[in-house]
């Protein structure tokens, strides 16, 4: 995990997130990585995935969902 969240990144909330304020994640993509953070803790730590790591993570989540 990394606390590094450059100001230039644009964060997107998951399309599966509702408006009730529950558990939500935000994702930002730069040329080197995919960053994921808790939408309620924007200054907190963020996960940083390589492109291949992100693809594997999403594939695993889909297989379980």
N, C-alpha and C positions, 0 to 999 in steps of 0.2 A: 504494500500500500504506500501511497505517497500523499503528502499534503500539498504537493506542488500543483496548483491550479492556475495556470497563467490567465491573466485578465482577457486575453484575446479570444479565448475559447467561447463558443456559443453552445449552451447547454439545452438539451431537448428532453422534455418529460416523456416517459413511456406512453405510448398510445393506449396501453392497457390501464393506465392510472385513471382513477375516477376523480371526481371533484369533491369527495367527502373528506379529504385530508388524511387518508389512510396511508398505508405503506406504498411509497412511490420511489422510483429511481429516476435519475437524470443521466443522460449520456452526452458526451462531447467527443468529437472526432478531430484529430489533427493528422498531419502527414505521417506521424510515427506511431500513433497509438489510439486506442479507444479508452476513454476515461468514464468511470461510472461512480456516482455519488448518491447519497441519501438526499432526497429533495428537502427534507426537514433540517438537515445539518449541512448546509452548503459550504460552510467554512471548515467542516470536519475532513477526515481523510477520504481519499478517493482511490478506487481500484484503477490500475492501469494495465490494459491488456495489449499485447501485440495483435496485429490483424489475425494471425493464425489462432492465437489464444482466444480472441473474441469469437471467432467462428466456431471453435470447439465448445466454448461456453454456451453459446446460443443453441447449437445443435443438441447439446446435453439437456438444456432446459426444455426444448421442444419435445424431446423424447420422453421426458417425465411429465409433461403437461397435458 
